[in-house]
Amino acid sequence: MKDKQTSSCGHHPSQPGQVEQLLTITEVADWLGVSTSMLFHHDPGEGPSRIKFGNSIRYRRCCVTAWLDEHLVTDR
């Protein structure tokens, strides 16, 4: 049996009994204060991990939060 891969935020996709909150590209763009085209055209690894199926793009809320945490800059 194959090991499940972890996402950028470290969770295992499709855990039994767990409902994932998926956000649209518009919802994430509004949340981050950026354009949808900025999110749509970013190079892999430069933005939050996304799920693409057909013409739809969705983001896991936990992955967007993890991506934000990875880019946190603190003044020292």
N, C-alpha and C positions, 0 to 999 in steps of 0.2 A: 504494500500500500504506500502511495506517495505521501510525503509530509506536506501539510498545508503551508503555503507561502504566507508570510506576514506582509501587511501593507506598510506604508511609510510611517504610520503611527504605531505599528507594532501589534495590532490586533489580528486575529485570524479571521479572514472573511467567512461569512456564512456560518457563524457559530449557531448550533441548534438552539432554538428558543429565543434567539436574540434578534430584535428588529433593528435594522440599521436605518438611520435617518439620512436620506439622500437629498441633496440640494441641487437645484438647477444652476446653470452657469449664471443666469440673471441674479438669482439669490446670492450666490457667492460674490459676484461683482458688486452688488449693492452693499453687502456686508463689508467688503474690503475697500470700497470707495474707488474702484477702478472700472474700466470699461470691459464689456464682455469680449471685445476683440482682443484686448490685452491678455485675458485668460485663454481665449481660444487659440491664439497664435504663439503662446510661450513655448520655448523649447522644452523637451522632456527634462525633468530635473530642476527646472527654473521656477516652477510653480507648484501648487498643491497637486497631489496625485488625483487623477480623474478616471472615471469609468466611462468608456465609450461603447455604445452599441447602436448600430445603425447611424442615424443622424442625431442621436441624443447623447448628451454629455451630462454626467451626474458626478457629484462630489460627496464623499462621506464627510459629515461634519467633523468627526474626530480627526480625520486626515488633514483637513484645512487648519484646524486648531493646532495640530502637531507641526505643520509647516510654518505657521506663524511663530510658534515657540522656537523653532530652529533658527529663525531669522530675527530673534529678539536682540536688540542692541541696548546695552545698559551703559550709562555714563559712570565712569570710575574716577 
